[in-house]
Amino acid sequence: MFLSAVLAALGFIGGLVLLGVGLRGRRVDDHVLCRMCGYDLTGMPDGVKNCSECGTDVRQARSTKIGHRTRRKWLVGSSAVVLLLCLSWLALVTYVSVRGIDVNQYKPVWLLLRETAGKDVQVRDAALAELFRRVSAKAMPAGTLKAVLDRALRAQADVKKPWVPAWGDIVELAHSQGQISPDQWSLYIKQAPQIVFRVRPQIRQGAPLPIARDFTARVGKRGTAFVKRRGTAANIGGFVSDDYAGRGLDMAMLDITQNTHASVIPSNDPALIKLATGRHTLNWSLDQWVYDKAPKDFADPMPSIAFGHHDFHPEFEIVAEPTVTLRAQPELKERVAKSILPRLLHLPGNAVGGGIAVQSSPVPVAFEIILRRGDREWKAGELAAASSPKQQWFGVDAKAAEFEDTCDVILRASRAPAERTLDLTEVWDGEIVLKNVPIQPERKPTTRQR
């Protein structure tokens, strides 16, 4: 609306310019004229100093002009039309803004569909909201609704563009109202699941291989589709991995939020231990059944709407040199320390648990977590965190630790935790010592009297 008002104002200014040019007209001769009254001074006797009509001294600067002019009537008329249209539009925009009128409810569906493909996110979202309202009110003819749903399905199929969940809300609403054809709904369910299989692109020989499976779905915000998944064990060069995170059966509801299943193939795994340096391919496959209702369990005989078999073959490289660089930046030590928040808890058996949160570190970090009391130290875990404003949480677990109410937490830079991530290749090199960190007492179970 604001942009249209600006364009109308610019059009109004342009109309004024055209009106001025039209009124000024075009020159039709080169006669000398009195600028004051327009009298033709051509042929005046020599020595005459004043205009014969109005008496103006024609010897003064800018007292005369050259040529008669005729107005450009077509230009004057055109500019008047432009001015009228721009003024009308500005008046309409002002009225709509003052009264708070939603103009989208008056737009035809074809215009709303065109706006959904625009780059202006606010305009796009407003158009989708209006389409949702009309579907909810069942205010669309069947042919028009089919065109809207077809557009939603095309948007869902175009995985090169970010998914807009509002499209899924429209399709799922039409399904709940019985306004979508079985073929359209089947296609929607089939296109919904999205799977990405990732590996660390380069690992050091003798280091583990991190892998991750990203599950998401191009659906609405409410989530109405479900999947059964059966993954195979990953294999490299014919050697089957002992990684259990990717194999087996699971069930899930399809959601727009990315769900990542990360795991690590250990360095002593048979599929890795015999590999030489160079490029290799990891193979993993997944069978997936898609439903529009939740199955009771994996053995539920309910027929699926869609089935898909997915094969993934990401490549990675094994190198002899380290793939993680420790970069000494002592000037960042204080900021790194401030980004770390430990929360420790006494556990049964003289153990210490809890975790360490990392948030807004100025650089990526990778540490071994050490708990210290006096001269004794206990390794309690490790962490590897990217530089992110989001809080990242890492568990702490020290067995048979002889602590009372406090201990020192030592974070020592290490390549090993970073090597277990998919993408950390450079981390801060240094040591953080947090003195006298409190250890909270073990939480006792509580009972409630009835």
C-alpha positions as CSV (number, residue, x, y, z in Angstrom):
1,M,0.0,0.0,0.0
2,F,2.8,2.4,0.9
3,L,4.6,1.6,-2.3
4,S,1.5,2.2,-4.4
5,A,1.0,5.6,-2.6
6,V,4.6,6.6,-3.4
7,L,4.2,5.6,-7.1
8,A,0.9,7.6,-7.2
9,A,2.7,10.6,-5.8
10,L,5.5,10.3,-8.3
11,G,2.9,10.0,-11.1
12,F,1.2,13.1,-9.8
13,I,4.4,15.0,-10.0
14,G,5.0,13.7,-13.5
15,G,1.5,14.8,-14.5
16,L,2.2,18.3,-13.3
17,V,5.4,18.4,-15.4
18,L,3.5,17.3,-18.5
19,L,0.8,19.9,-17.8
20,G,3.4,22.6,-17.6
21,V,5.0,21.5,-20.9
22,G,1.5,21.3,-22.6
23,L,0.5,24.8,-21.4
24,R,3.7,26.3,-22.4
25,G,3.2,24.9,-25.9
26,R,5.6,24.8,-28.8
27,R,7.1,27.8,-30.7
28,V,5.7,28.5,-34.2
29,D,7.8,31.5,-35.3
30,D,10.9,33.6,-34.3
31,H,9.2,37.0,-33.8
32,V,10.4,39.2,-31.1
33,L,7.6,39.7,-28.5
34,C,7.1,41.9,-25.5
35,R,7.4,39.6,-22.4
36,M,5.0,41.8,-20.4
37,C,2.0,41.9,-22.8
38,G,3.0,39.6,-25.7
39,Y,2.9,42.4,-28.3
40,D,4.7,41.6,-31.5
41,L,7.7,44.0,-31.8
42,T,8.8,42.7,-35.2
43,G,9.2,45.6,-37.6
44,M,9.4,48.4,-35.0
45,P,11.1,51.6,-36.2
46,D,14.8,52.1,-35.3
47,G,15.3,54.1,-32.1
48,V,11.9,53.1,-30.5
49,K,12.6,52.2,-26.9
50,N,9.2,51.3,-25.6
51,C,6.5,48.7,-26.4
52,S,3.8,50.4,-28.4
53,E,1.1,48.4,-26.5
54,C,2.1,48.6,-22.8
55,G,5.1,51.1,-22.8
56,T,7.6,48.6,-21.3
57,D,11.3,49.6,-21.9
58,V,12.3,46.8,-24.3
59,R,16.0,47.6,-23.9
60,Q,16.0,46.0,-20.4
61,A,17.3,42.5,-19.9
62,R,14.6,39.8,-20.2
63,S,12.0,42.3,-21.4
64,T,11.4,40.4,-24.6
65,K,11.0,36.8,-25.7
66,I,11.2,35.0,-29.0
67,G,8.4,33.4,-30.9
68,H,4.6,32.8,-30.6
69,R,3.6,29.5,-29.0
70,T,0.5,27.3,-29.3
71,R,-0.6,25.0,-26.5
72,R,-0.3,21.2,-27.0
73,K,-3.8,20.3,-26.3
74,W,-3.3,16.5,-26.4
75,L,-0.5,16.8,-23.8
76,V,-2.7,19.0,-21.6
77,G,-5.5,16.5,-21.8
78,S,-3.2,13.5,-21.1
79,S,-1.7,15.2,-18.1
80,A,-5.2,16.0,-16.8
81,V,-6.1,12.3,-17.0
82,V,-2.9,11.3,-15.2
83,L,-3.4,13.9,-12.5
84,L,-7.0,12.7,-12.0
85,L,-6.0,9.1,-11.7
86,C,-3.2,9.8,-9.3
87,L,-5.3,12.0,-7.1
88,S,-8.1,9.4,-7.0
89,W,-5.7,6.7,-6.0
90,L,-4.0,8.8,-3.3
91,A,-7.5,9.7,-2.0
92,L,-8.4,6.0,-1.9
93,V,-5.1,5.0,-0.2
94,T,-5.6,7.7,2.4
95,Y,-9.2,6.6,3.0
96,V,-8.3,2.9,3.3
97,S,-5.4,3.7,5.7
98,V,-7.4,6.0,7.9
99,R,-10.4,3.5,8.1
100,G,-8.1,0.5,8.5
101,I,-9.8,-1.4,5.6
102,D,-8.3,-4.7,4.4
103,V,-8.2,-4.3,0.7
104,N,-7.1,-8.0,0.2
105,Q,-10.7,-9.1,0.7
106,Y,-11.7,-7.2,-2.4
107,K,-8.9,-8.6,-4.7
108,P,-9.6,-11.3,-7.2
109,V,-8.0,-14.7,-6.6
110,W,-5.8,-14.4,-9.6
111,L,-4.2,-11.2,-8.2
112,L,-3.8,-12.8,-4.7
113,L,-2.0,-15.8,-6.4
114,R,0.3,-13.4,-8.2
115,E,1.1,-11.6,-5.0
116,T,2.1,-14.9,-3.4
117,A,4.9,-15.3,-5.9
118,G,6.3,-11.8,-5.2
119,K,9.4,-10.9,-3.2
120,D,7.6,-8.8,-0.7
121,V,7.1,-11.1,2.3
122,Q,4.4,-9.0,3.9
123,V,2.4,-8.8,0.7
124,R,2.9,-12.5,0.2
125,D,1.8,-13.4,3.7
126,A,-1.2,-11.1,3.6
127,A,-2.4,-12.7,0.3
128,L,-2.0,-16.2,1.7
129,A,-3.9,-15.2,4.8
130,E,-6.8,-14.0,2.6
131,L,-6.8,-17.2,0.5
132,F,-6.9,-19.2,3.8
133,R,-9.9,-17.0,5.0
134,R,-11.8,-17.6,1.7
135,V,-11.1,-21.4,1.8
136,S,-12.2,-21.4,5.5
137,A,-15.4,-19.6,4.6
138,K,-16.0,-21.9,1.6
139,A,-16.3,-18.8,-0.6
140,M,-14.5,-20.1,-3.6
141,P,-16.0,-21.9,-6.7
142,A,-14.6,-25.4,-7.2
143,G,-12.6,-24.5,-10.2
144,T,-11.0,-21.5,-8.4
145,L,-10.2,-23.6,-5.4
146,K,-8.6,-26.3,-7.6
147,A,-6.3,-23.6,-9.1
148,V,-5.3,-22.4,-5.6
149,L,-4.5,-26.0,-4.5
150,D,-2.6,-26.7,-7.7
151,R,-0.5,-23.6,-7.0
152,A,0.2,-24.8,-3.5
153,L,1.3,-28.2,-4.7
154,R,3.7,-26.6,-7.3
155,A,5.2,-24.5,-4.5
156,Q,5.6,-27.6,-2.4
157,A,7.3,-29.5,-5.2
158,D,9.8,-26.7,-5.9
159,V,12.4,-27.7,-3.3
160,K,14.9,-25.0,-4.7
161,K,12.7,-22.3,-3.0
162,P,12.1,-22.0,0.7
163,W,8.8,-23.5,1.8
164,V,6.0,-21.3,3.1
165,P,4.0,-23.2,5.7
166,A,0.9,-21.1,4.9
167,W,0.5,-23.0,1.7
168,G,0.3,-26.2,3.7
169,D,-2.3,-24.7,6.0
170,I,-4.5,-24.0,3.0
171,V,-4.2,-27.5,1.7
172,E,-4.8,-29.1,5.0
173,L,-7.8,-26.9,5.7
174,A,-9.3,-27.9,2.3
175,H,-8.7,-31.5,3.2
176,S,-10.4,-31.2,6.6
177,Q,-13.4,-29.7,4.8
178,G,-13.5,-32.4,2.1
179,Q,-12.8,-29.8,-0.6
180,I,-9.6,-31.4,-2.0
181,S,-9.5,-34.3,-4.5
182,P,-7.9,-37.6,-3.5
183,D,-5.2,-37.2,-6.2
184,Q,-4.3,-33.7,-4.9
185,W,-4.1,-34.9,-1.3
186,S,-2.1,-38.0,-2.2
187,L,0.4,-35.8,-4.0
188,Y,0.6,-33.4,-1.1
189,I,1.4,-36.2,1.3
190,K,3.9,-37.8,-1.0
191,Q,5.8,-34.6,-1.6
192,A,5.8,-33.6,2.1
193,P,8.8,-35.5,3.6
194,Q,12.3,-34.0,3.0
195,I,15.5,-35.9,3.9
196,V,19.1,-34.8,3.8
197,F,22.0,-37.1,4.7
198,R,25.3,-35.4,5.6
199,V,28.8,-36.4,6.5
200,R,31.9,-34.5,7.5
201,P,33.5,-33.7,4.1
202,Q,37.1,-34.3,5.4
203,I,38.4,-36.3,8.3
204,R,41.8,-37.1,9.7
205,Q,43.0,-40.7,9.3
206,G,42.3,-42.4,12.5
207,A,39.5,-40.0,13.5
208,P,35.8,-40.8,13.6
209,L,33.3,-40.0,10.9
210,P,30.4,-37.7,11.9
211,I,27.1,-38.2,10.1
212,A,23.7,-36.6,10.3
213,R,20.2,-37.2,9.0
214,D,18.0,-34.1,8.7
215,F,14.3,-34.8,8.6
216,T,11.8,-32.0,7.9
217,A,8.5,-31.7,5.9
218,R,6.9,-29.2,3.6
219,V,3.6,-29.1,5.4
220,G,1.4,-26.7,7.4
221,K,2.0,-25.6,11.0
222,R,-0.4,-28.0,12.5
223,G,1.2,-31.2,11.0
224,T,-1.2,-33.8,9.7
225,A,1.0,-36.4,8.1
226,F,2.9,-39.3,9.6
227,V,5.8,-41.6,8.5
228,K,7.2,-45.0,9.2
229,R,10.9,-45.2,8.5
230,R,13.3,-48.1,8.1
231,G,16.9,-47.3,7.7
232,T,19.8,-49.6,6.7
233,A,23.2,-49.7,8.2
234,A,25.7,-47.4,6.5
235,N,28.5,-49.0,4.6
236,I,31.7,-47.8,3.1
237,G,33.3,-49.8,0.3
238,G,31.2,-52.8,1.1
239,F,32.1,-52.7,4.8
240,V,29.0,-52.4,7.0
241,S,29.2,-49.9,9.8
242,D,28.3,-50.6,13.4
243,D,26.5,-47.2,13.6
244,Y,23.1,-48.1,15.1
245,A,21.7,-44.5,15.0
246,G,20.7,-44.8,11.3
247,R,19.4,-48.4,11.2
248,G,16.2,-49.8,12.4
249,L,12.6,-48.6,12.6
250,D,11.0,-45.4,13.8
251,M,7.7,-43.5,13.5
252,A,7.2,-39.7,13.5
253,M,4.8,-37.0,12.7
254,L,5.9,-34.8,9.8
255,D,6.8,-31.3,11.0
256,I,8.2,-28.1,9.5
257,T,10.8,-28.0,12.2
258,Q,14.0,-29.7,11.2
259,N,14.7,-32.9,13.3
260,T,18.4,-33.9,13.1
261,H,19.6,-37.4,14.0
262,A,23.3,-37.1,14.5
263,S,25.8,-39.8,15.2
264,V,29.4,-40.7,14.8
265,I,31.0,-43.8,13.2
266,P,33.9,-44.4,15.6
267,S,37.5,-44.6,14.3
268,N,37.8,-48.3,15.2
269,D,34.7,-49.3,13.2
270,P,35.4,-52.0,10.7
271,A,34.0,-49.8,7.9
272,L,36.6,-47.1,8.7
273,I,39.7,-48.8,10.1
274,K,40.9,-50.3,6.8
275,L,40.4,-47.2,4.7
276,A,43.5,-45.4,3.2
277,T,43.8,-41.7,2.6
278,G,41.8,-40.4,-0.4
279,R,38.1,-40.0,-1.3
280,H,35.5,-42.5,-0.3
281,T,31.7,-42.9,-0.6
282,L,29.3,-43.7,2.3
283,N,26.1,-45.5,1.3
284,W,22.9,-45.3,3.3
285,S,19.3,-46.1,2.3
286,L,15.9,-45.4,3.8
287,D,12.4,-46.9,3.2
288,Q,9.6,-44.5,4.1
289,W,5.8,-45.0,4.3
290,V,3.7,-41.8,4.5
291,Y,0.2,-41.7,6.1
292,D,-2.4,-39.0,6.7
293,K,-3.3,-40.7,10.1
294,A,-1.0,-41.9,12.9
295,P,-0.4,-45.7,12.7
296,K,-0.8,-47.5,16.0
297,D,2.6,-49.1,15.7
298,F,5.1,-50.3,13.1
299,A,3.1,-53.5,12.5
300,D,-0.2,-51.6,11.9
301,P,-1.5,-52.9,8.5
302,M,-3.1,-49.5,7.7
303,P,-2.3,-48.8,4.0
304,S,0.0,-45.9,3.3
305,I,-0.7,-43.1,0.9
306,A,2.9,-43.0,-0.4
307,F,6.0,-45.1,-0.3
308,G,9.5,-44.0,-1.1
309,H,12.9,-45.7,-1.2
310,H,15.8,-43.2,-0.8
311,D,19.5,-43.9,-1.5
312,F,22.2,-41.5,-0.3
313,H,25.9,-41.6,-1.4
314,P,27.7,-38.7,0.1
315,E,31.5,-38.5,-0.4
316,F,34.2,-37.7,2.2
317,E,38.0,-37.5,2.1
318,I,40.5,-39.1,4.5
319,V,43.7,-37.1,5.0
320,A,46.8,-37.6,7.0
321,E,47.0,-34.1,8.5
322,P,44.7,-32.6,11.1
323,T,41.4,-31.2,9.9
324,V,40.9,-28.9,12.9
325,T,43.1,-25.9,13.5
326,L,43.7,-24.5,17.0
327,R,44.0,-20.8,16.7
328,A,45.5,-18.9,19.7
329,Q,43.6,-15.6,20.3
330,P,44.4,-14.7,23.9
331,E,42.5,-11.4,23.5
332,L,39.3,-13.3,23.3
333,K,39.7,-15.3,26.5
334,E,37.5,-13.1,28.6
335,R,34.7,-13.1,26.1
336,V,34.9,-16.8,25.7
337,A,34.7,-17.3,29.4
338,K,31.6,-15.1,29.7
339,S,29.9,-17.2,27.1
340,I,30.1,-20.3,29.3
341,L,27.7,-21.1,32.0
342,P,28.2,-24.4,34.1
343,R,25.3,-25.9,36.1
344,L,26.5,-28.8,38.2
345,L,24.5,-31.3,40.3
346,H,25.3,-33.9,42.8
347,L,24.2,-37.4,41.7
348,P,24.1,-40.7,43.6
349,G,27.3,-42.6,44.0
350,N,29.5,-39.5,44.5
351,A,29.0,-38.6,40.9
352,V,28.6,-35.1,39.5
353,G,26.3,-34.3,36.6
354,G,24.5,-31.4,35.0
355,G,25.8,-29.6,32.0
356,I,27.5,-26.6,30.5
357,A,25.8,-24.0,28.3
358,V,27.6,-22.1,25.6
359,Q,26.0,-19.0,24.1
360,S,27.3,-16.2,21.9
361,S,30.9,-17.3,22.0
362,P,33.0,-14.9,19.8
363,V,34.6,-17.9,18.1
364,P,33.9,-21.6,17.7
365,V,35.2,-23.6,20.7
366,A,36.1,-27.3,21.4
367,F,37.0,-28.3,24.9
368,E,37.7,-31.3,27.2
369,I,35.7,-30.7,30.4
370,I,37.7,-31.3,33.5
371,L,36.5,-31.0,37.1
372,R,39.2,-30.3,39.7
373,R,39.4,-30.4,43.5
374,G,42.8,-29.7,45.0
375,D,45.3,-31.6,43.0
376,R,42.9,-34.2,41.6
377,E,41.2,-34.0,38.3
378,W,38.3,-35.9,36.7
379,K,37.4,-35.9,33.0
380,A,33.7,-35.1,32.8
381,G,33.0,-34.9,29.1
382,E,33.7,-32.6,26.1
383,L,32.0,-29.9,24.1
384,A,32.2,-28.4,20.6
385,A,30.1,-25.3,19.9
386,A,29.9,-23.0,16.9
387,S,29.7,-19.2,17.4
388,S,26.0,-18.8,17.7
389,P,23.5,-16.6,19.7
390,K,21.5,-19.7,20.4
391,Q,22.3,-21.5,23.7
392,Q,24.0,-24.9,23.2
393,W,24.0,-27.4,26.0
394,F,26.5,-30.1,26.8
395,G,26.3,-32.8,29.5
396,V,28.7,-33.2,32.4
397,D,29.3,-36.7,33.9
398,A,32.1,-37.4,36.4
399,K,31.9,-40.8,38.2
400,A,33.1,-41.3,41.7
401,A,34.1,-37.7,42.1
402,E,35.1,-36.6,45.6
403,F,33.4,-33.2,45.7
404,E,31.6,-31.2,48.3
405,D,29.8,-28.0,47.5
406,T,32.1,-26.5,44.9
407,C,34.8,-27.5,42.4
408,D,36.8,-25.9,39.6
409,V,35.7,-26.4,36.0
410,I,38.6,-26.5,33.5
411,L,37.9,-26.3,29.8
412,R,41.0,-27.3,27.7
413,A,41.1,-26.7,24.0
414,S,41.1,-30.0,22.1
415,R,40.7,-31.0,18.4
416,A,38.9,-34.3,19.3
417,P,35.5,-32.8,20.1
418,A,35.6,-30.7,16.9
419,E,36.5,-33.8,14.8
420,R,33.2,-35.3,16.0
421,T,31.2,-32.4,14.4
422,L,30.1,-32.0,10.8
423,D,31.6,-28.6,10.2
424,L,34.0,-27.2,12.8
425,T,37.4,-26.9,11.2
426,E,38.9,-24.0,13.3
427,V,38.5,-23.5,17.1
428,W,39.9,-21.3,19.8
429,D,43.1,-22.4,21.4
430,G,43.3,-21.8,25.1
431,E,42.2,-22.9,28.6
432,I,39.3,-21.5,30.7
433,V,39.3,-22.0,34.4
434,L,36.1,-21.3,36.3
435,K,36.8,-21.2,40.0
436,N,34.6,-22.5,42.8
437,V,31.6,-23.5,40.7
438,P,28.7,-24.4,43.0
439,I,27.4,-28.0,42.9
440,Q,23.7,-28.1,43.7
441,P,22.5,-30.9,46.0
442,E,20.8,-33.9,44.6
443,R,17.1,-33.3,44.0
444,K,15.0,-35.6,46.1
445,P,11.8,-37.1,44.7
446,T,8.7,-35.5,46.1
447,T,5.4,-37.1,47.0
448,R,2.1,-35.3,47.0
449,Q,-0.5,-36.2,49.7
450,R,-4.0,-36.7,48.5
